[in-house]
Every structure is written in C-alpha cells, then in structure tokens.
Amino acid sequence: MLTPMNGVDRQKLFDTIDAITADKTIARFKFRLRNKWVDGGENRSRVDDYDGANQTFRREAPFELVNDEPPVLLGTDRGPNPVEYVLHALAGCLTTSLVYHAAAKGIEVKGVTTRFEGDLDLRGFLGIDSNVRRGYQGIRVVFDIDADMDEAGKRELIKTAQKYSPVYDIVTNGVPVACVLDARQAQAA
Amino acid sequence: MLTPMNGVDRQKLFDTIDAITADKTIARFKFRLRNKWVDGGENRSRVDDYDGANQTFRREAPFELVNDEPPVLLGTDRGPNPVEYVLHALAGCLTTSLVYHAAAKGIEVKGVTTRFEGDLDLRGFLGIDSNVRRGYQGIRVVFDIDADMDEAGKRELIKTAQKYSPVYDIVTNGVPVACVLDARQAQAA
C-alpha cells in the first residue's frame, strides 16, 4: 500500500494506471458544460456531469462560472474574461500535472506558485487588421517551486508538466472544434 | 450617437475602433494571473490587473478561481477541472464574439445558449500510450440562437463568432507558451 504524496493518493493512481492498461475504455472521458448569454460581455456556464471509466458522474451541486469583460472592453466586470480563463486553465493543468507526476515518481513538492501573462492585440478581434491573430500571440509562464532539489531538478519538473498537461497540449497544439446550429432549431427555422 | 444593442455600447465600440485605427498601440493588451497550488489537484488563481490602451487597469476586487479534480481523478471536487475551464473560456469567447459582432452590424440577438463537449483519453496524461494526445481529441459545440432571422442567418452569426473569437483562435490554432523557472530561484539554487 503506497502512502499519499503531494496530496495525491498514489495507490489509487497506480491502481488506475493498472486498470486502464488492462482496459483502455476506462481512460475515455467526456467533459461538458452549458453556457447561457446574460447581456453584453456577460455569460455563465454550468459545469456538472462528465463521463469517464464507462459511467456518468454528476456533481453534488453544479459549478457556475461567470465570464464578463472589463469596462474598457465594454463589459461590466462581473467575472474574469475568457482569455483570462484560458490562463487559469493552463495554470491549473500545468500545476496539477507537475504535482501528480512528481507524486508518481516519489518526489515531494512543498509549494508551486506560477505567474502567467499573455499578449493580445485587439486589432484581431475587432477585424481592423486581418494579419493580426485574434488570440494570444504568446504566453509566458514563470514557475516558483519549493522542493528539496537543485535547479536542474526543478526544471525537470517543469518539463514533465509540459509533457503531460492536457491543457498545455490543447493551448500549444490546438484542437479541432466543430460548431453547429442546434438541429431542432435548424428544422424549426 | 449610436444606441446600445445586445447590451453592447456601440458608440464606444466604434469610438474604440477609430482610436485603434489612428494609434495601434491602444490595441495591445496583456492579461495575467498568479496561481498557487493548494494540495493534490486543487490550486487557485488570482485575477486582478491587466494592461491595455497604454495603461494598467486594476479590478476593484480581484477574482479568485478554483481548480480541482473530481474524486475519480484523485481530487476533492472543490471546483471544475482545468479542461472544463477550457470549455468555459471557449464558450464565453464564442458567445461574446457573436454578440459584439452582431451589435456592430446592427443585428439584435435575444438569446444564445450553447452546449460544449470535449473528448479526452486519460492514457495521454498518464503516459500509458505516447501515441495518445494529452489534450482534447476534439470539441463539439451546439448553438441555440434566439433572433429574428432564418437558419442561414444564424449559421452566419456562428461563423462570425468563429472568425473573430480570440479563444477559438487559441484553442484551434495553438499559441507558443514559454515556461521558465523564476530567475531569483534559479540563482538561489
């Protein structure tokens, strides 16, 4: 029986790896949400159920997330804006990947703090210059890691996080996104 | 003086476009946040200031966002997980892009609801099969739009959202992400 490390139940982690190695269908997850426009730059998402390990899981209570834009971007600042949420997703995933993979290797981590910054040129979104991309031109991440190891060891932890993080893969490599109009609505129109 | 539409101050929107056309430095934004690991799959981001229009803006109160993982992914479910936040960011940005660009064209939108789903194979994150990608293999989006227009018009609104949304660009095309160890920490090690 392995002891937990970095708050990660390592026994359950290795049991999961064994189970997936025996039956890869256990590894298939589907995450989902519904979003509803409120007004202007404000909209809200409801995050509840997801599929994984051949079953559907539902939260005890759904999470509600608020997107808005600050006044300079014509919003009412009731929540972070979507490009800030991208940084949050990336921060969370890199940190969790670092901590989980360290735990799997038996490396104790005492603290991780990160700073994220992304450059965005509004001419893209506004359609002022079609040569300017709409999204971030680049994102910079600075890690501060508290662990009993030298600089090279910490850099290795960062590399491992980059190697295994799902959101780092999504943000750096891109994912196909298919957008359609609701079929019932399309029929009704 | 233009009237607002879809909750968007169109006069301010066109004034912004004019200002940026005259001075492109106004269009340069930097969004940022700090994240701190709590334990296991839980970590928290603090979203506060950002740069844009040649100045730094600070929120009246910072936003705090919570990442966690559900129990099946060895977490304590105190918040959505990072890949769910990716869907939230994408949902918010596509919706805001749709609504703002409709407003700019004088198209009234009464409602937008969307459903998002992404497929993720955990073998990537766990390093069980290096041929399986870590991030989403694909994301599906279904739009339900309430507006006085036919199906073709609604499909056009969706295409416009895809064309101008920063997060859609980030998620479909990818962005360079540079990760470094804090320089002071590197010196101290």
Interface residues (C-beta under 8 A of the other chain):
Chain A: N6 G7 V8 D9 K12 L13 T16 I17 I20 T21 K24 I26 A27 R28 F29 K30 F31 R32 L33 R34 N35 K36 W37 V38 D39 G40 G41 E42 N43 S45 V47 Y50 G52 A53 F57 R59 E60 F63 L65 N67 E69 P70 V72 L73 L74 D77 G79 P80 N81 P82 V83 E84 Y85 V86 L87 H88 A89 L90 A91 G92 C93 L94 T95 T96 S97 V99 Y100 H101 V109 G111 V112 T113 T114 R115 F116 E117 G118 D119 L120 D121 L122 R123 G124 F125 L126 G127 I128 D129 V132 R133 R134 G135 Y136 Q137 G138 I139 R140 V141 V142 F143 D144 I145 D150 E151 K154 R155 I158 A161 Q162 K163 Y164 S165 P166 V167 Y168 D169 I170 V171 T172 N173 G174 V175 P176 V177 A178 C179 V180 L181 D182 Q185 A186 A189
Chain B: N6 G7 V8 D9 K12 L13 T16 I17 I20 T21 K24 I26 A27 R28 F29 K30 F31 R32 L33 R34 N35 K36 W37 D39 G40 G41 E42 N43 S45 V47 Y50 G52 A53 F57 R59 E60 F63 L65 N67 E69 P70 V72 L73 L74 D77 G79 P80 N81 P82 V83 E84 Y85 V86 L87 H88 A89 L90 A91 G92 C93 L94 T95 T96 S97 V99 Y100 H101 V109 G111 V112 T113 T114 R115 F116 E117 G118 D119 L120 D121 L122 R123 G124 F125 L126 G127 I128 D129 V132 R133 R134 G135 Y136 Q137 G138 I139 R140 V141 V142 F143 D144 I145 D150 E151 K154 R155 I158 A161 Q162 K163 Y164 S165 P166 V167 Y168 D169 I170 V171 T172 N173 G174 V175 P176 V177 A178 C179 V180 L181 D182 Q185 A186 A189
